[in-house]
Amino acid sequence: MPKMKTKSSCKKRFKITAKGKIKAGQAGKRHGMIKRSTKFIRDARGTQVLSKADEQIIKPMMPYSR
């Protein structure tokens, strides 16, 4: 059997944790920070763990990262 391919967009944007969850960067922080509240900016620092529904979309695109 040939190797399965990993989606290039996914390998650039997501990391798998030791427990198999998916980490991603926080959305909504590229521009327009003036209109965002200080609380939003503070809470959106760093990365977040994706929800179960989003995880099921991403995992098939990354077959070797399990």
CHARMM internal coordinates of N, CA and C (Angstrom, degrees):
IC EDIT
DIST 1 N 1 CA 1.4562
DIST 1 CA 1 C 1.5318
ANGL 1 N 1 CA 1 C 110.03
DIST 1 C 2 N 1.3245
ANGL 1 CA 1 C 2 N 117.22
DIHE 1 N 1 CA 1 C 2 N 141.35
DIST 2 N 2 CA 1.4674
ANGL 1 C 2 N 2 CA 118.90
DIHE 1 CA 1 C 2 N 2 CA 175.53
DIST 2 CA 2 C 1.5256
ANGL 2 N 2 CA 2 C 110.63
DIHE 1 C 2 N 2 CA 2 C -73.85
DIST 2 C 3 N 1.3126
ANGL 2 CA 2 C 3 N 114.51
DIHE 2 N 2 CA 2 C 3 N 161.80
DIST 3 N 3 CA 1.4574
ANGL 2 C 3 N 3 CA 118.99
DIHE 2 CA 2 C 3 N 3 CA 178.40
DIST 3 CA 3 C 1.5233
ANGL 3 N 3 CA 3 C 110.27
DIHE 2 C 3 N 3 CA 3 C -67.57
DIST 3 C 4 N 1.3378
ANGL 3 CA 3 C 4 N 114.91
DIHE 3 N 3 CA 3 C 4 N 149.57
DIST 4 N 4 CA 1.4597
ANGL 3 C 4 N 4 CA 119.63
DIHE 3 CA 3 C 4 N 4 CA 173.88
DIST 4 CA 4 C 1.5210
ANGL 4 N 4 CA 4 C 107.87
DIHE 3 C 4 N 4 CA 4 C -83.50
DIST 4 C 5 N 1.3185
ANGL 4 CA 4 C 5 N 116.61
DIHE 4 N 4 CA 4 C 5 N 149.78
DIST 5 N 5 CA 1.4563
ANGL 4 C 5 N 5 CA 119.98
DIHE 4 CA 4 C 5 N 5 CA -178.06
DIST 5 CA 5 C 1.5261
ANGL 5 N 5 CA 5 C 110.62
DIHE 4 C 5 N 5 CA 5 C -98.69
DIST 5 C 6 N 1.3303
ANGL 5 CA 5 C 6 N 114.47
DIHE 5 N 5 CA 5 C 6 N 140.44
DIST 6 N 6 CA 1.4597
ANGL 5 C 6 N 6 CA 121.78
DIHE 5 CA 5 C 6 N 6 CA 172.87
DIST 6 CA 6 C 1.5159
ANGL 6 N 6 CA 6 C 107.95
DIHE 5 C 6 N 6 CA 6 C -89.76
DIST 6 C 7 N 1.3266
ANGL 6 CA 6 C 7 N 117.00
DIHE 6 N 6 CA 6 C 7 N 138.03
DIST 7 N 7 CA 1.4617
ANGL 6 C 7 N 7 CA 120.14
DIHE 6 CA 6 C 7 N 7 CA 176.44
DIST 7 CA 7 C 1.5249
ANGL 7 N 7 CA 7 C 109.05
DIHE 6 C 7 N 7 CA 7 C -66.79
DIST 7 C 8 N 1.3176
ANGL 7 CA 7 C 8 N 117.23
DIHE 7 N 7 CA 7 C 8 N 125.18
DIST 8 N 8 CA 1.4600
ANGL 7 C 8 N 8 CA 121.20
DIHE 7 CA 7 C 8 N 8 CA -178.00
DIST 8 CA 8 C 1.5263
ANGL 8 N 8 CA 8 C 111.96
DIHE 7 C 8 N 8 CA 8 C -61.79
DIST 8 C 9 N 1.3307
ANGL 8 CA 8 C 9 N 116.69
DIHE 8 N 8 CA 8 C 9 N -36.21
DIST 9 N 9 CA 1.4597
ANGL 8 C 9 N 9 CA 119.79
DIHE 8 CA 8 C 9 N 9 CA -179.79
DIST 9 CA 9 C 1.5270
ANGL 9 N 9 CA 9 C 110.96
DIHE 8 C 9 N 9 CA 9 C -64.02
DIST 9 C 10 N 1.3354
ANGL 9 CA 9 C 10 N 117.26
DIHE 9 N 9 CA 9 C 10 N -34.54
DIST 10 N 10 CA 1.4603
ANGL 9 C 10 N 10 CA 120.91
DIHE 9 CA 9 C 10 N 10 CA -178.56
DIST 10 CA 10 C 1.5300
ANGL 10 N 10 CA 10 C 111.71
DIHE 9 C 10 N 10 CA 10 C -75.43
DIST 10 C 11 N 1.3233
ANGL 10 CA 10 C 11 N 116.94
DIHE 10 N 10 CA 10 C 11 N -39.72
DIST 11 N 11 CA 1.4616
ANGL 10 C 11 N 11 CA 117.70
DIHE 10 CA 10 C 11 N 11 CA -178.35
DIST 11 CA 11 C 1.5233
ANGL 11 N 11 CA 11 C 111.38
DIHE 10 C 11 N 11 CA 11 C -68.05
DIST 11 C 12 N 1.3389
ANGL 11 CA 11 C 12 N 117.21
DIHE 11 N 11 CA 11 C 12 N -23.18
DIST 12 N 12 CA 1.4610
ANGL 11 C 12 N 12 CA 120.62
DIHE 11 CA 11 C 12 N 12 CA 177.34
DIST 12 CA 12 C 1.5329
ANGL 12 N 12 CA 12 C 111.82
DIHE 11 C 12 N 12 CA 12 C -80.19
DIST 12 C 13 N 1.3415
ANGL 12 CA 12 C 13 N 117.46
DIHE 12 N 12 CA 12 C 13 N -29.97
DIST 13 N 13 CA 1.4569
ANGL 12 C 13 N 13 CA 120.66
DIHE 12 CA 12 C 13 N 13 CA -169.37
DIST 13 CA 13 C 1.5280
ANGL 13 N 13 CA 13 C 115.51
DIHE 12 C 13 N 13 CA 13 C -103.90
DIST 13 C 14 N 1.3276
ANGL 13 CA 13 C 14 N 117.97
DIHE 13 N 13 CA 13 C 14 N -20.43
DIST 14 N 14 CA 1.4602
ANGL 13 C 14 N 14 CA 120.36
DIHE 13 CA 13 C 14 N 14 CA -172.54
DIST 14 CA 14 C 1.5156
ANGL 14 N 14 CA 14 C 112.24
DIHE 13 C 14 N 14 CA 14 C -126.97
DIST 14 C 15 N 1.3445
ANGL 14 CA 14 C 15 N 115.49
DIHE 14 N 14 CA 14 C 15 N 151.16
DIST 15 N 15 CA 1.4646
ANGL 14 C 15 N 15 CA 122.28
DIHE 14 CA 14 C 15 N 15 CA 173.02
DIST 15 CA 15 C 1.5245
ANGL 15 N 15 CA 15 C 107.59
DIHE 14 C 15 N 15 CA 15 C -128.46
DIST 15 C 16 N 1.3308
ANGL 15 CA 15 C 16 N 116.23
DIHE 15 N 15 CA 15 C 16 N 148.53
DIST 16 N 16 CA 1.4571
ANGL 15 C 16 N 16 CA 121.17
DIHE 15 CA 15 C 16 N 16 CA 178.15
DIST 16 CA 16 C 1.5255
ANGL 16 N 16 CA 16 C 108.44
DIHE 15 C 16 N 16 CA 16 C -98.98
DIST 16 C 17 N 1.3281
ANGL 16 CA 16 C 17 N 116.75
DIHE 16 N 16 CA 16 C 17 N 132.34
DIST 17 N 17 CA 1.4584
ANGL 16 C 17 N 17 CA 120.73
DIHE 16 CA 16 C 17 N 17 CA 177.51
DIST 17 CA 17 C 1.5244
ANGL 17 N 17 CA 17 C 109.71
DIHE 16 C 17 N 17 CA 17 C -80.58
DIST 17 C 18 N 1.3247
ANGL 17 CA 17 C 18 N 117.09
DIHE 17 N 17 CA 17 C 18 N 172.65
DIST 18 N 18 CA 1.4615
ANGL 17 C 18 N 18 CA 122.04
DIHE 17 CA 17 C 18 N 18 CA -179.34
DIST 18 CA 18 C 1.5272
ANGL 18 N 18 CA 18 C 111.84
DIHE 17 C 18 N 18 CA 18 C -62.18
DIST 18 C 19 N 1.3182
ANGL 18 CA 18 C 19 N 117.24
DIHE 18 N 18 CA 18 C 19 N -31.13
DIST 19 N 19 CA 1.4662
ANGL 18 C 19 N 19 CA 120.82
DIHE 18 CA 18 C 19 N 19 CA 179.68
DIST 19 CA 19 C 1.5185
ANGL 19 N 19 CA 19 C 112.72
DIHE 18 C 19 N 19 CA 19 C -87.52
DIST 19 C 20 N 1.3515
ANGL 19 CA 19 C 20 N 117.35
DIHE 19 N 19 CA 19 C 20 N 0.74
DIST 20 N 20 CA 1.4545
ANGL 19 C 20 N 20 CA 120.56
DIHE 19 CA 19 C 20 N 20 CA 176.15
DIST 20 CA 20 C 1.5126
ANGL 20 N 20 CA 20 C 114.91
DIHE 19 C 20 N 20 CA 20 C 92.88
DIST 20 C 21 N 1.3298
ANGL 20 CA 20 C 21 N 117.47
DIHE 20 N 20 CA 20 C 21 N 6.96
DIST 21 N 21 CA 1.4571
ANGL 20 C 21 N 21 CA 119.67
DIHE 20 CA 20 C 21 N 21 CA 176.02
DIST 21 CA 21 C 1.5293
ANGL 21 N 21 CA 21 C 108.36
DIHE 20 C 21 N 21 CA 21 C -82.99
DIST 21 C 22 N 1.3204
ANGL 21 CA 21 C 22 N 116.56
DIHE 21 N 21 CA 21 C 22 N 167.43
DIST 22 N 22 CA 1.4596
ANGL 21 C 22 N 22 CA 120.82
DIHE 21 CA 21 C 22 N 22 CA -176.44
DIST 22 CA 22 C 1.5209
ANGL 22 N 22 CA 22 C 110.22
DIHE 21 C 22 N 22 CA 22 C -113.54
DIST 22 C 23 N 1.3410
ANGL 22 CA 22 C 23 N 114.77
DIHE 22 N 22 CA 22 C 23 N 126.42
DIST 23 N 23 CA 1.4605
ANGL 22 C 23 N 23 CA 121.80
DIHE 22 CA 22 C 23 N 23 CA 177.45
DIST 23 CA 23 C 1.5133
ANGL 23 N 23 CA 23 C 109.02
DIHE 22 C 23 N 23 CA 23 C -97.58
DIST 23 C 24 N 1.3316
ANGL 23 CA 23 C 24 N 116.41
DIHE 23 N 23 CA 23 C 24 N 141.23
DIST 24 N 24 CA 1.4628
ANGL 23 C 24 N 24 CA 121.19
DIHE 23 CA 23 C 24 N 24 CA 177.99
DIST 24 CA 24 C 1.5236
ANGL 24 N 24 CA 24 C 108.95
DIHE 23 C 24 N 24 CA 24 C -143.80
DIST 24 C 25 N 1.3075
ANGL 24 CA 24 C 25 N 115.54
DIHE 24 N 24 CA 24 C 25 N 158.79
DIST 25 N 25 CA 1.4550
ANGL 24 C 25 N 25 CA 120.23
DIHE 24 CA 24 C 25 N 25 CA 175.40
DIST 25 CA 25 C 1.5177
ANGL 25 N 25 CA 25 C 110.20
DIHE 24 C 25 N 25 CA 25 C -70.86
DIST 25 C 26 N 1.3073
ANGL 25 CA 25 C 26 N 115.29
DIHE 25 N 25 CA 25 C 26 N 152.58
DIST 26 N 26 CA 1.4577
ANGL 25 C 26 N 26 CA 120.77
DIHE 25 CA 25 C 26 N 26 CA -179.63
DIST 26 CA 26 C 1.5231
ANGL 26 N 26 CA 26 C 110.71
DIHE 25 C 26 N 26 CA 26 C -71.74
DIST 26 C 27 N 1.3119
ANGL 26 CA 26 C 27 N 117.38
DIHE 26 N 26 CA 26 C 27 N 132.59
DIST 27 N 27 CA 1.4647
ANGL 26 C 27 N 27 CA 121.61
DIHE 26 CA 26 C 27 N 27 CA 178.24
DIST 27 CA 27 C 1.5235
ANGL 27 N 27 CA 27 C 110.83
DIHE 26 C 27 N 27 CA 27 C -81.32
DIST 27 C 28 N 1.3255
ANGL 27 CA 27 C 28 N 115.78
DIHE 27 N 27 CA 27 C 28 N 158.50
DIST 28 N 28 CA 1.4599
ANGL 27 C 28 N 28 CA 121.21
DIHE 27 CA 27 C 28 N 28 CA 172.67
DIST 28 CA 28 C 1.5023
ANGL 28 N 28 CA 28 C 115.13
DIHE 27 C 28 N 28 CA 28 C 86.38
DIST 28 C 29 N 1.3389
ANGL 28 CA 28 C 29 N 118.98
DIHE 28 N 28 CA 28 C 29 N 21.66
DIST 29 N 29 CA 1.4635
ANGL 28 C 29 N 29 CA 120.24
DIHE 28 CA 28 C 29 N 29 CA -177.14
DIST 29 CA 29 C 1.5250
ANGL 29 N 29 CA 29 C 113.29
DIHE 28 C 29 N 29 CA 29 C -121.82
DIST 29 C 30 N 1.3276
ANGL 29 CA 29 C 30 N 118.29
DIHE 29 N 29 CA 29 C 30 N 18.93
DIST 30 N 30 CA 1.4641
ANGL 29 C 30 N 30 CA 120.32
DIHE 29 CA 29 C 30 N 30 CA -176.45
DIST 30 CA 30 C 1.5249
ANGL 30 N 30 CA 30 C 112.64
DIHE 29 C 30 N 30 CA 30 C -84.83
DIST 30 C 31 N 1.3075
ANGL 30 CA 30 C 31 N 116.89
DIHE 30 N 30 CA 30 C 31 N -38.89
DIST 31 N 31 CA 1.4673
ANGL 30 C 31 N 31 CA 119.67
DIHE 30 CA 30 C 31 N 31 CA -178.41
DIST 31 CA 31 C 1.5219
ANGL 31 N 31 CA 31 C 108.27
DIHE 30 C 31 N 31 CA 31 C -155.56
DIST 31 C 32 N 1.3384
ANGL 31 CA 31 C 32 N 116.68
DIHE 31 N 31 CA 31 C 32 N 170.62
DIST 32 N 32 CA 1.4605
ANGL 31 C 32 N 32 CA 121.07
DIHE 31 CA 31 C 32 N 32 CA 178.49
DIST 32 CA 32 C 1.5117
ANGL 32 N 32 CA 32 C 113.54
DIHE 31 C 32 N 32 CA 32 C 74.94
DIST 32 C 33 N 1.3376
ANGL 32 CA 32 C 33 N 116.71
DIHE 32 N 32 CA 32 C 33 N 30.22
DIST 33 N 33 CA 1.4685
ANGL 32 C 33 N 33 CA 119.75
DIHE 32 CA 32 C 33 N 33 CA -177.36
DIST 33 CA 33 C 1.5279
ANGL 33 N 33 CA 33 C 112.60
DIHE 32 C 33 N 33 CA 33 C -70.45
DIST 33 C 34 N 1.3275
ANGL 33 CA 33 C 34 N 117.86
DIHE 33 N 33 CA 33 C 34 N -21.58
DIST 34 N 34 CA 1.4599
ANGL 33 C 34 N 34 CA 120.38
DIHE 33 CA 33 C 34 N 34 CA -178.85
DIST 34 CA 34 C 1.5275
ANGL 34 N 34 CA 34 C 110.45
DIHE 33 C 34 N 34 CA 34 C -64.46
DIST 34 C 35 N 1.3212
ANGL 34 CA 34 C 35 N 116.83
DIHE 34 N 34 CA 34 C 35 N -38.86
DIST 35 N 35 CA 1.4663
ANGL 34 C 35 N 35 CA 119.21
DIHE 34 CA 34 C 35 N 35 CA -178.29
DIST 35 CA 35 C 1.5258
ANGL 35 N 35 CA 35 C 113.04
DIHE 34 C 35 N 35 CA 35 C -81.51
DIST 35 C 36 N 1.3145
ANGL 35 CA 35 C 36 N 117.79
DIHE 35 N 35 CA 35 C 36 N -10.58
DIST 36 N 36 CA 1.4654
ANGL 35 C 36 N 36 CA 121.11
DIHE 35 CA 35 C 36 N 36 CA 178.33
DIST 36 CA 36 C 1.5249
ANGL 36 N 36 CA 36 C 109.91
DIHE 35 C 36 N 36 CA 36 C -83.52
DIST 36 C 37 N 1.3199
ANGL 36 CA 36 C 37 N 115.43
DIHE 36 N 36 CA 36 C 37 N 149.16
DIST 37 N 37 CA 1.4589
ANGL 36 C 37 N 37 CA 118.97
DIHE 36 CA 36 C 37 N 37 CA 179.15
DIST 37 CA 37 C 1.5312
ANGL 37 N 37 CA 37 C 109.80
DIHE 36 C 37 N 37 CA 37 C -76.10
DIST 37 C 38 N 1.3108
ANGL 37 CA 37 C 38 N 115.44
DIHE 37 N 37 CA 37 C 38 N 157.66
DIST 38 N 38 CA 1.4683
ANGL 37 C 38 N 38 CA 120.49
DIHE 37 CA 37 C 38 N 38 CA 178.03
DIST 38 CA 38 C 1.5186
ANGL 38 N 38 CA 38 C 110.04
DIHE 37 C 38 N 38 CA 38 C -61.98
DIST 38 C 39 N 1.3282
ANGL 38 CA 38 C 39 N 116.96
DIHE 38 N 38 CA 38 C 39 N -35.03
DIST 39 N 39 CA 1.4640
ANGL 38 C 39 N 39 CA 121.44
DIHE 38 CA 38 C 39 N 39 CA 179.14
DIST 39 CA 39 C 1.5266
ANGL 39 N 39 CA 39 C 110.86
DIHE 38 C 39 N 39 CA 39 C -63.76
DIST 39 C 40 N 1.3324
ANGL 39 CA 39 C 40 N 116.83
DIHE 39 N 39 CA 39 C 40 N -41.74
DIST 40 N 40 CA 1.4698
ANGL 39 C 40 N 40 CA 120.34
DIHE 39 CA 39 C 40 N 40 CA 178.47
DIST 40 CA 40 C 1.5233
ANGL 40 N 40 CA 40 C 110.48
DIHE 39 C 40 N 40 CA 40 C -61.89
DIST 40 C 41 N 1.3194
ANGL 40 CA 40 C 41 N 116.48
DIHE 40 N 40 CA 40 C 41 N -47.29
DIST 41 N 41 CA 1.4668
ANGL 40 C 41 N 41 CA 120.67
DIHE 40 CA 40 C 41 N 41 CA -177.87
DIST 41 CA 41 C 1.5252
ANGL 41 N 41 CA 41 C 110.46
DIHE 40 C 41 N 41 CA 41 C -62.35
DIST 41 C 42 N 1.3092
ANGL 41 CA 41 C 42 N 116.71
DIHE 41 N 41 CA 41 C 42 N -40.75
DIST 42 N 42 CA 1.4685
ANGL 41 C 42 N 42 CA 121.26
DIHE 41 CA 41 C 42 N 42 CA 179.87
DIST 42 CA 42 C 1.5266
ANGL 42 N 42 CA 42 C 111.13
DIHE 41 C 42 N 42 CA 42 C -66.67
DIST 42 C 43 N 1.3231
ANGL 42 CA 42 C 43 N 116.58
DIHE 42 N 42 CA 42 C 43 N -44.05
DIST 43 N 43 CA 1.4741
ANGL 42 C 43 N 43 CA 120.83
DIHE 42 CA 42 C 43 N 43 CA -179.10
DIST 43 CA 43 C 1.5313
ANGL 43 N 43 CA 43 C 112.66
DIHE 42 C 43 N 43 CA 43 C -70.53
DIST 43 C 44 N 1.3210
ANGL 43 CA 43 C 44 N 116.65
DIHE 43 N 43 CA 43 C 44 N -22.59
DIST 44 N 44 CA 1.4648
ANGL 43 C 44 N 44 CA 120.60
DIHE 43 CA 43 C 44 N 44 CA -175.88
DIST 44 CA 44 C 1.5285
ANGL 44 N 44 CA 44 C 113.05
DIHE 43 C 44 N 44 CA 44 C -92.59
DIST 44 C 45 N 1.3143
ANGL 44 CA 44 C 45 N 118.14
DIHE 44 N 44 CA 44 C 45 N 11.07
DIST 45 N 45 CA 1.4634
ANGL 44 C 45 N 45 CA 121.14
DIHE 44 CA 44 C 45 N 45 CA 177.65
DIST 45 CA 45 C 1.5175
ANGL 45 N 45 CA 45 C 111.25
DIHE 44 C 45 N 45 CA 45 C -68.51
DIST 45 C 46 N 1.3162
ANGL 45 CA 45 C 46 N 116.04
DIHE 45 N 45 CA 45 C 46 N 150.06
DIST 46 N 46 CA 1.4547
ANGL 45 C 46 N 46 CA 120.24
DIHE 45 CA 45 C 46 N 46 CA 171.81
DIST 46 CA 46 C 1.5155
ANGL 46 N 46 CA 46 C 112.94
DIHE 45 C 46 N 46 CA 46 C 72.75
DIST 46 C 47 N 1.3273
ANGL 46 CA 46 C 47 N 116.12
DIHE 46 N 46 CA 46 C 47 N -143.19
DIST 47 N 47 CA 1.4613
ANGL 46 C 47 N 47 CA 121.66
DIHE 46 CA 46 C 47 N 47 CA -176.34
DIST 47 CA 47 C 1.5228
ANGL 47 N 47 CA 47 C 109.91
DIHE 46 C 47 N 47 CA 47 C -117.41
DIST 47 C 48 N 1.3310
ANGL 47 CA 47 C 48 N 115.21
DIHE 47 N 47 CA 47 C 48 N 170.06
DIST 48 N 48 CA 1.4573
ANGL 47 C 48 N 48 CA 120.93
DIHE 47 CA 47 C 48 N 48 CA 176.64
DIST 48 CA 48 C 1.5193
ANGL 48 N 48 CA 48 C 109.04
DIHE 47 C 48 N 48 CA 48 C -133.41
DIST 48 C 49 N 1.3189
ANGL 48 CA 48 C 49 N 116.35
DIHE 48 N 48 CA 48 C 49 N 161.11
DIST 49 N 49 CA 1.4629
ANGL 48 C 49 N 49 CA 121.76
DIHE 48 CA 48 C 49 N 49 CA 175.55
DIST 49 CA 49 C 1.5197
ANGL 49 N 49 CA 49 C 107.33
DIHE 48 C 49 N 49 CA 49 C -96.38
DIST 49 C 50 N 1.3213
ANGL 49 CA 49 C 50 N 116.25
DIHE 49 N 49 CA 49 C 50 N 131.47
DIST 50 N 50 CA 1.4662
ANGL 49 C 50 N 50 CA 120.51
DIHE 49 CA 49 C 50 N 50 CA -177.30
DIST 50 CA 50 C 1.5234
ANGL 50 N 50 CA 50 C 111.43
DIHE 49 C 50 N 50 CA 50 C -70.75
DIST 50 C 51 N 1.3261
ANGL 50 CA 50 C 51 N 115.60
DIHE 50 N 50 CA 50 C 51 N 154.78
DIST 51 N 51 CA 1.4567
ANGL 50 C 51 N 51 CA 121.51
DIHE 50 CA 50 C 51 N 51 CA 177.42
DIST 51 CA 51 C 1.5245
ANGL 51 N 51 CA 51 C 109.79
DIHE 50 C 51 N 51 CA 51 C -71.68
DIST 51 C 52 N 1.3234
ANGL 51 CA 51 C 52 N 115.97
DIHE 51 N 51 CA 51 C 52 N 166.73
DIST 52 N 52 CA 1.4567
ANGL 51 C 52 N 52 CA 122.04
DIHE 51 CA 51 C 52 N 52 CA -178.58
DIST 52 CA 52 C 1.5382
ANGL 52 N 52 CA 52 C 111.05
DIHE 51 C 52 N 52 CA 52 C -59.86
DIST 52 C 53 N 1.3220
ANGL 52 CA 52 C 53 N 117.18
DIHE 52 N 52 CA 52 C 53 N -41.04
DIST 53 N 53 CA 1.4597
ANGL 52 C 53 N 53 CA 121.19
DIHE 52 CA 52 C 53 N 53 CA -178.83
DIST 53 CA 53 C 1.5325
ANGL 53 N 53 CA 53 C 111.33
DIHE 52 C 53 N 53 CA 53 C -65.15
DIST 53 C 54 N 1.3257
ANGL 53 CA 53 C 54 N 116.78
DIHE 53 N 53 CA 53 C 54 N -43.42
DIST 54 N 54 CA 1.4633
ANGL 53 C 54 N 54 CA 120.49
DIHE 53 CA 53 C 54 N 54 CA 179.00
DIST 54 CA 54 C 1.5262
ANGL 54 N 54 CA 54 C 110.80
DIHE 53 C 54 N 54 CA 54 C -69.36
DIST 54 C 55 N 1.3223
ANGL 54 CA 54 C 55 N 115.77
DIHE 54 N 54 CA 54 C 55 N -34.42
DIST 55 N 55 CA 1.4662
ANGL 54 C 55 N 55 CA 120.99
DIHE 54 CA 54 C 55 N 55 CA 179.02
DIST 55 CA 55 C 1.5285
ANGL 55 N 55 CA 55 C 111.07
DIHE 54 C 55 N 55 CA 55 C -61.02
DIST 55 C 56 N 1.3275
ANGL 55 CA 55 C 56 N 117.61
DIHE 55 N 55 CA 55 C 56 N -39.34
DIST 56 N 56 CA 1.4601
ANGL 55 C 56 N 56 CA 122.03
DIHE 55 CA 55 C 56 N 56 CA -179.30
DIST 56 CA 56 C 1.5285
ANGL 56 N 56 CA 56 C 111.98
DIHE 55 C 56 N 56 CA 56 C -67.92
DIST 56 C 57 N 1.3280
ANGL 56 CA 56 C 57 N 117.72
DIHE 56 N 56 CA 56 C 57 N -22.80
DIST 57 N 57 CA 1.4597
ANGL 56 C 57 N 57 CA 121.27
DIHE 56 CA 56 C 57 N 57 CA 176.63
DIST 57 CA 57 C 1.5275
ANGL 57 N 57 CA 57 C 110.46
DIHE 56 C 57 N 57 CA 57 C -78.70
DIST 57 C 58 N 1.3276
ANGL 57 CA 57 C 58 N 117.02
DIHE 57 N 57 CA 57 C 58 N -39.64
DIST 58 N 58 CA 1.4647
ANGL 57 C 58 N 58 CA 122.18
DIHE 57 CA 57 C 58 N 58 CA -172.55
DIST 58 CA 58 C 1.5255
ANGL 58 N 58 CA 58 C 112.37
DIHE 57 C 58 N 58 CA 58 C -81.86
DIST 58 C 59 N 1.3184
ANGL 58 CA 58 C 59 N 118.77
DIHE 58 N 58 CA 58 C 59 N -39.39
DIST 59 N 59 CA 1.4564
ANGL 58 C 59 N 59 CA 121.59
DIHE 58 CA 58 C 59 N 59 CA -173.73
DIST 59 CA 59 C 1.5307
ANGL 59 N 59 CA 59 C 115.09
DIHE 58 C 59 N 59 CA 59 C -55.87
DIST 59 C 60 N 1.3369
ANGL 59 CA 59 C 60 N 120.72
DIHE 59 N 59 CA 59 C 60 N -41.99
DIST 60 N 60 CA 1.4693
ANGL 59 C 60 N 60 CA 118.58
DIHE 59 CA 59 C 60 N 60 CA 177.86
DIST 60 CA 60 C 1.5315
ANGL 60 N 60 CA 60 C 113.94
DIHE 59 C 60 N 60 CA 60 C -64.40
DIST 60 C 61 N 1.3163
ANGL 60 CA 60 C 61 N 116.76
DIHE 60 N 60 CA 60 C 61 N -21.14
DIST 61 N 61 CA 1.4559
ANGL 60 C 61 N 61 CA 120.57
DIHE 60 CA 60 C 61 N 61 CA 179.51
DIST 61 CA 61 C 1.5235
ANGL 61 N 61 CA 61 C 112.85
DIHE 60 C 61 N 61 CA 61 C -80.70
DIST 61 C 62 N 1.3329
ANGL 61 CA 61 C 62 N 116.54
DIHE 61 N 61 CA 61 C 62 N -9.79
DIST 62 N 62 CA 1.4666
ANGL 61 C 62 N 62 CA 122.31
DIHE 61 CA 61 C 62 N 62 CA -178.91
DIST 62 CA 62 C 1.5271
ANGL 62 N 62 CA 62 C 109.42
DIHE 61 C 62 N 62 CA 62 C -126.99
DIST 62 C 63 N 1.3283
ANGL 62 CA 62 C 63 N 118.78
DIHE 62 N 62 CA 62 C 63 N 71.46
DIST 63 N 63 CA 1.4695
ANGL 62 C 63 N 63 CA 120.84
DIHE 62 CA 62 C 63 N 63 CA -170.71
DIST 63 CA 63 C 1.5278
ANGL 63 N 63 CA 63 C 114.98
DIHE 62 C 63 N 63 CA 63 C -66.37
DIST 63 C 64 N 1.3321
ANGL 63 CA 63 C 64 N 119.20
DIHE 63 N 63 CA 63 C 64 N -25.22
DIST 64 N 64 CA 1.4729
ANGL 63 C 64 N 64 CA 120.59
DIHE 63 CA 63 C 64 N 64 CA -174.76
DIST 64 CA 64 C 1.5185
ANGL 64 N 64 CA 64 C 113.84
DIHE 63 C 64 N 64 CA 64 C -100.00
DIST 64 C 65 N 1.2956
ANGL 64 CA 64 C 65 N 118.45
DIHE 64 N 64 CA 64 C 65 N 6.51
DIST 65 N 65 CA 1.4645
ANGL 64 C 65 N 65 CA 119.92
DIHE 64 CA 64 C 65 N 65 CA -175.74
DIST 65 CA 65 C 1.5183
ANGL 65 N 65 CA 65 C 112.68
DIHE 64 C 65 N 65 CA 65 C -104.61
DIST 65 C 66 N 1.3287
ANGL 65 CA 65 C 66 N 117.58
DIHE 65 N 65 CA 65 C 66 N 25.62
DIST 66 N 66 CA 1.4712
ANGL 65 C 66 N 66 CA 120.02
DIHE 65 CA 65 C 66 N 66 CA -177.82
DIST 66 CA 66 C 1.4865
ANGL 66 N 66 CA 66 C 111.82
DIHE 65 C 66 N 66 CA 66 C -96.36
END
COOR INIT
IC SEED 1 N 1 CA 1 C
IC BUILD
